[in-house]
Amino acid sequence: MMTKAQDIYEDIICKILLLERNMINNDISQKNLEIWDSMTHLALVSELEQAFDFFLSDDDIIEIKTIGDIKKILGKHGINVT
């Protein structure tokens, strides 16, 4: 059963990276998803911050290279989306 946080997270990933829910996996990265450019990255960060009401540090933002990285960073902030 999906948690509310996981549902919100997947909605954001689908909306910003133009993916279907069944396509989301930890290995999707900036390198293998053409749409994931610098502007998309900022939109993704902004949506996550707004939805979960927290701010990512510059280091966290730079550290995000894959979907798996997003999950790790959210987990670091106490948000479980697995």
For each residue, the residues with C-beta under 8 A, 3 or more apart:
1:
2: 6 7 10
3: 6 7 80 81
4: 7 8
5: 8 9 52 74 79 80 81
6: 2 3 9 10 80 81 82
7: 2 3 4 10 11
8: 4 5 11 12 51 52
9: 5 6 12 13 48 51 70 71 74 79 81
10: 2 6 7 13 14 21 24 81
11: 7 8 14 15
12: 8 9 15 16 44 47 48 51
13: 9 10 16 17 19 24 44 67 70
14: 10 11 17 18 19 20 21 24
15: 11 12 18 47
16: 12 13 40 43 44 47
17: 13 14 28 33 35 36 40 44
18: 14 15 35
19: 13 14 23 24 28
20: 14 23 24
21: 10 14 24
22:
23: 19 20 28
24: 10 13 14 19 20 21 28 67
25: 28 67
26: 66 67 68 71
27: 32 66 67 68
28: 17 19 23 24 25 32 33 36 66 67
29: 32 33 36 65 66 67
30: 33 36 37 41 65 66
31: 65
32: 27 28 29
33: 17 28 29 30 36
34:
35: 17 18 40
36: 17 28 29 30 33 40 41 44
37: 30 40 41
38: 41 42
39: 42 43
40: 16 17 35 36 37 43 44
41: 30 36 37 38 44 45 61 64
42: 38 39 45 46
43: 16 39 40 46 47
44: 12 13 16 17 36 40 41 47 48 64 70
45: 41 42 48 49 56 61 64
46: 42 43 49 50
47: 12 15 16 43 44 50 51
48: 9 12 44 45 51 52 56 70 74
49: 45 46 52 53 54 55 56
50: 46 47 53
51: 8 9 12 47 48
52: 5 8 48 49 74 77 79
53: 49 50
54: 49 77
55: 49
56: 45 48 49 60 61 73
57: 60 61
58: 61 62
59: 62 63
60: 56 57 63 64 73 76
61: 41 45 56 57 58 64
62: 58 59
63: 59 60 69 73
64: 41 44 45 60 61 69 70 73
65: 29 30 31 69
66: 26 27 28 29 30 69 70
67: 13 24 25 26 27 28 29 70 71
68: 26 27 71 72
69: 63 64 65 66 72 73
70: 9 13 44 48 64 66 67 73 74
71: 9 26 67 68 74 75 81 82
72: 68 69 75 76
73: 56 60 63 64 69 70 76 77
74: 5 9 48 52 70 71 77 79 80 81
75: 71 72 78 79 80 81 82
76: 60 72 73
77: 52 54 73 74
78: 75
79: 5 9 52 74 75
80: 3 5 6 74 75
81: 3 5 6 9 10 71 74 75
82: 6 71 75
